[in-house]
Amino acid sequence: MAIIAPSMLSADFLRLGEEIEMINKSDADWFHLDVMDGRFVPNITFGMPVIAAMKRAARKPFDVHLMILEPEKYFEGFAKAGADILSVHYEASTHLHRNLQVIKSLGMKAGVVLNPHTPVNLLADILSDIDLVCLMSVNPGFGGQKFIDQTTHKIKQLKQMRNECGAHCLIEIDGGVTLDNAKMLLKCGADVLVAGNTVFGAVDPTATIAQLKAISA
């Protein structure tokens, strides 16, 4: 059964406590938290103080996605704030293997994110060291974008790579996930679906999460 991770970037920040409690009570598995610095991507979101505050109310794991330059400067801070999974962009990590080692040494699971233009085969030599690979199915920086169709080919490629080397990383899809394409994504090999507008833009977010979960059953 797939892991459903609602993206809090699409939540109503004026009602953040209520949104967190909704996720707590729903069929969702994780909270997905997008951290943006206005440099690696053209947007700024939230950082460690907000995540730490959210952690006090949340009862499910925090899947923290760093869309920032020089992410290694902040690993310890995000660990203290409550990150359970910490993912860095391949494109922002000069010393990726070292970054993965540090993240794990701080007690978190280590993820790597690939932008739409980045080939999955670049991870071949370190796939066994990664807990989660997040494939961006939109260009990072903003919610509500249209799914990039080429992502389905990348999912299949990554699944084949994982099988061939005996790795155990989860395959996560972030961007443009809807009730209409969720089944197809899971069939291609996805394990984790990040859903922002699909959940928080719905009339009944809890029911939408339940529908996404049911698709993967």
Secondary structure by P-SEA (a helix, b strand, c coil): cbbbbbbcccccccaaaaaaaaaaaccccbbbbbbbcccccccccccaaaaaaaaaccccccbbbbccccccccaaaaaaacccbbbbbccccccaaaaaaaaaaacbbbbbbbcccccccccccccccccbbbbccccccccccccccaaaaaaaaaaaaaaaaccbbbbbbccccccccaaaaaaacccbbbbaaaaaacccaaaaaaaaaaaac
